Amino acid sequence: MSQSETSIGIVGLGLIGGSVGLAARAAGWHVLGYDPVRETRFAAEGHAVDRTVLDPLDLCECDVVFVAVPPPATLEALGVLRHACSVLTDCASVKGPIAEWAVRQDEDALRRRLVPGHPMAGHERGGLQHARSDLFSGAPWLLTPTDHTDPRATELVEQTVRAFGAEPKRLDAREHDRIVARVSHLTHAVASALVLVAGDDARFGGGSWRDGTRVAGASPPMWRDILLMNHAEAADALEALIAQLESVLSKVRSGDAEGLESYWEEARRIKHGMQTP
């Protein structure tokens, strides 16, 4: 099926959903969108989507529907669309609850059509006004299909997000949640900690401080919910960080110059060996 013959549906027209729409339109797809907020629908129509609808079930005619709502609302949105004929994929940053919900469903058709997903891209400021067509360019788009997911549905979602410039990668849902706790959730927790430690001294911060604290400006309710939804893995990641900081603290207090240099060398070696910045 060519892109000109394919239509994309989006539930939730904020930063991620709006960026999905912009990327899909730029790639040549016809895009329909739904958002519960009237003003958002008005702003999105003709911009992030070709047309907005008043009921998410009106997206049933689309070939692929992206659910891009806050994590706690994702299961409710998927439940509304459970009888839709489309391939469904979500964008929530915690996948374990999505996978568990999917395998509990009685409808085999739903379980086969659902491809849980998570784009590893975003911005510290949410909302449609910050959506960009290139937000996903070069970013991993993690997919966690279950044992029930139709391989053809997974392949269709992979083909779609690849057209957005993303790099689809398949993972087990539990492995996904372990990884993102360390590379995403922990980063947000640390950025906020750095801000709280600096306090008023932040006015003297330079480039490294600004880079390290950029995501501290993200939505507090959203990050509260994300860490609580992934609480076991987030706690493990925080404990690992505390162990690292305690190691540095011990070296600083004891004046262990060689140990400190080795610490930074190991971090630099790992950082330089990474494929992404």
Secondary structure, DSSP 8 states (H G I E B T S, - for coil): --GGG-EEEEE--SHHHHHHHHHHHHTT-EEEEE-S-HHHHHHHBTTTBSEE-SSGGGGGGSSEEEE-S-HHHHHHHHHHTTT-SSEEEE--S--HHHHHHHHH-S-HHHHHHB--EEES---SS-SGGG--TTTTTT-EEEE---TTS-HHHHHHHHHHHHHTT-EEEE--HHHHHHHHIIIIIHHHHHHHHHHHHHGGGGGG--HHHHHHHGGGGS-HHHHHHHHHHTHHHHHHHHHHHHHHHHHHHHHHHHT-HHHHHHHHHHHHHHHHT-S--
